[in-house]
Amino acid sequence: MTIKEAVMQRHMVRKYIDKTISAETVKQLNERIEKSNTEYDISMKLVTGNADGIGGLAKLLLTRSVYNYIILAGKDQATLDEKLGYCGADLILYAQTLGLNTWWCGGMFNSKAARKQLQNADVRVNGVIAIGYGQTQGVPHKSKTAAEISRYNGNEPQWFKDGVEALLCAPTALNKQPYMVTGDGNKVTLTAGEGHFSGIDLGIGKYHFEVGAGKENFEWV
Ligand SMILES: Cc1cc2nc3c(=O)[nH]c(=O)nc-3n(C[C@H](O)[C@H](O)[C@H](O)COP(=O)(O)O)c2cc1C
């Protein structure tokens, strides 16, 4: 499965089977995490065999079956949320290509427990991503239409349409899909509203649009 295929096939999965992620797969995930941490100066971490970073409410209401998670964290900086959204999107889609399922938890997580795992007081934890082998593959989320989240000045090129299609598959907080993407020639602008999750939704959206449209076809402005 390619990352592009993963965009279409990934759905939120909240219940997992009790199957250990193999050492080889853990290594692949850790390498991907390390690469993003270095490139974007952030501090994401995979925690296996432990669900202490998932919030108590989430465990009580939704699942008792999360066995691993990824911590989304980094030094406090203006662009931290967008970076974590972008790199977190890369990870959930990469995980999907490895046969894993994921669940982004930006609200129902235990920041204190996650910070302990990081052993670094100098970072802000923005959320966690549950990861493992799903009991199911999930279902597509209810979605807005392309017309509701996009405008193109003139005749829409195919790459723009493909970008919007991928953007509509992106996970967003409360499934709000707060996006507006506008194109003019090869210049593209993306906004993601102004709420608590707008930075992270923006990063997730940029990653998805790039996968659909192809980075070589346009420039962000
Ligand atoms: C930034 C962010 C925060 C989220 N926080 C939560 C959460 O606290 N609890 C929860 O159950 N789901 C959470 N989700 C999952 C979304 O509800 C889910 O991604 C959305 O409904 C779209 O579904 P999909 O992932 O299947 O595309 C969050 C997703 C994102 C992107």
The ligand as an ORCA input file, in Angstrom:
! r2SCAN-3c Opt
* xyz 0 1
  C      -6.674     17.081     16.207
  C      -7.615     15.919     16.435
  C      -8.096     15.670     17.707
  C      -8.959     14.594     17.942
  N      -9.369     14.354     19.215
  C     -10.177     13.287     19.459
  C     -10.573     12.979     20.790
  O     -10.180     13.638     21.759
  N     -11.404     11.916     20.987
  C     -11.843     11.154     19.938
  O     -12.594     10.215     20.171
  N     -11.450     11.407     18.673
  C     -10.632     12.439     18.404
  N     -10.228     12.697     17.117
  C     -10.649     11.812     16.021
  C     -11.652     12.480     15.099
  O     -12.919     12.528     15.722
  C     -11.706     11.698     13.768
  O     -10.444     11.747     13.178
  C     -12.734     12.319     12.845
  O     -14.025     12.028     13.302
  C     -12.604     11.837     11.386
  O     -12.635     10.469     11.290
  P     -11.497      9.629     10.561
  O     -10.257      9.711     11.410
  O     -12.055      8.255     10.435
  O     -11.228     10.262      9.206
  C      -9.363     13.761     16.866
  C      -8.861     14.019     15.577
  C      -7.995     15.075     15.362
  C      -7.434     15.301     13.986
*
